[in-house]
Amino acid sequence: MAFRINYNEEKNQLLKATRGICFDDVISALKEKKLLADKQHTSTKFTYQRIYVIQIGKYVCAVPYVINKQKKEIFLKTVYPSRVLNKQYSKKGKSEKTKK
């Protein structure tokens, strides 16, 4: 079952202005198969959300999203660079771990 990806355009513009990354970058990364993981949200406050872990440029970003099965859509909530995920998933972080 194919789901379309949707997001709030105002939020997209805000992300572009404040973080330098946007939902368009996320969609491009998904098309380029740069999805590193699809995880359950770790916060008990957001149990209904999942998180895409995506490589955007040279950094790993977290993209919380919700799935609406009735509308057959994935709604992206936000995107942010994550130091923790970057350390966990980047090749540089993995090679540094093995050196220690």
KOLRO-275419 format. One record per residue (C-alpha): x, y, z; chain; residue in three letters. Coordinates in steps of 0.1 Angstrom, whole numbers, plus 5000, padded with zeros to 4 digits. Layout:
! KOLRO-275419
> X:Y:Z:A:ala;
...
END
This chain:
! KOLRO-275419
> 5000:5000:5000:A:met;
> 5016:5033:4989:A:ala;
> 5014:5063:5012:A:phe;
> 5019:5098:5000:A:arg;
> 5041:5121:5020:A:ile;
> 5025:5154:5033:A:asn;
> 5037:5183:5055:A:tyr;
> 5028:5218:5066:A:asn;
> 5042:5243:5041:A:glu;
> 5046:5270:5067:A:glu;
> 5066:5247:5089:A:lys;
> 5087:5238:5058:A:asn;
> 5096:5275:5053:A:gln;
> 5103:5280:5090:A:leu;
> 5127:5249:5090:A:leu;
> 5144:5262:5058:A:lys;
> 5150:5296:5074:A:ala;
> 5160:5285:5109:A:thr;
> 5178:5251:5104:A:arg;
> 5188:5252:5067:A:gly;
> 5171:5219:5060:A:ile;
> 5135:5213:5050:A:cys;
> 5110:5186:5042:A:phe;
> 5120:5188:5005:A:asp;
> 5155:5176:5016:A:asp;
> 5138:5147:5035:A:val;
> 5118:5136:5005:A:ile;
> 5149:5138:4982:A:ser;
> 5169:5118:5007:A:ala;
> 5141:5092:5008:A:leu;
> 5140:5089:4970:A:lys;
> 5178:5085:4970:A:glu;
> 5175:5057:4995:A:lys;
> 5193:5075:5023:A:lys;
> 5169:5062:5050:A:leu;
> 5191:5047:5078:A:leu;
> 5163:5035:5101:A:ala;
> 5126:5038:5108:A:asp;
> 5122:5038:5146:A:lys;
> 5094:5040:5172:A:gln;
> 5095:5074:5189:A:his;
> 5113:5070:5223:A:thr;
> 5092:5095:5242:A:ser;
> 5062:5083:5261:A:thr;
> 5045:5116:5251:A:lys;
> 5047:5107:5214:A:phe;
> 5040:5070:5213:A:thr;
> 5018:5075:5182:A:tyr;
> 5048:5089:5162:A:gln;
> 5077:5071:5144:A:arg;
> 5110:5086:5135:A:ile;
> 5129:5084:5102:A:tyr;
> 5166:5085:5106:A:val;
> 5179:5100:5074:A:ile;
> 5213:5110:5060:A:gln;
> 5210:5146:5046:A:ile;
> 5243:5158:5033:A:gly;
> 5270:5147:5057:A:lys;
> 5248:5147:5088:A:tyr;
> 5222:5124:5102:A:val;
> 5187:5139:5109:A:cys;
> 5157:5128:5128:A:ala;
> 5123:5132:5111:A:val;
> 5093:5125:5134:A:pro;
> 5061:5115:5115:A:tyr;
> 5027:5101:5119:A:val;
> 5009:5076:5096:A:ile;
> 4973:5082:5088:A:asn;
> 4960:5049:5074:A:lys;
> 4926:5063:5065:A:gln;
> 4941:5091:5043:A:lys;
> 4969:5068:5032:A:lys;
> 4995:5095:5041:A:glu;
> 5026:5100:5061:A:ile;
> 5027:5134:5077:A:phe;
> 5061:5148:5085:A:leu;
> 5062:5167:5118:A:lys;
> 5096:5183:5118:A:thr;
> 5133:5176:5109:A:val;
> 5163:5182:5130:A:tyr;
> 5200:5173:5130:A:pro;
> 5207:5148:5158:A:ser;
> 5242:5145:5174:A:arg;
> 5232:5113:5190:A:val;
> 5219:5097:5158:A:leu;
> 5249:5111:5139:A:asn;
> 5273:5094:5163:A:lys;
> 5253:5062:5161:A:gln;
> 5248:5060:5123:A:tyr;
> 5275:5079:5106:A:ser;
> 5305:5060:5093:A:lys;
> 5329:5084:5110:A:lys;
> 5312:5078:5144:A:gly;
> 5314:5040:5139:A:lys;
> 5351:5041:5130:A:ser;
> 5359:5063:5161:A:glu;
> 5341:5038:5183:A:lys;
> 5363:5009:5171:A:thr;
> 5395:5029:5177:A:lys;
> 5388:5034:5214:A:lys;
END
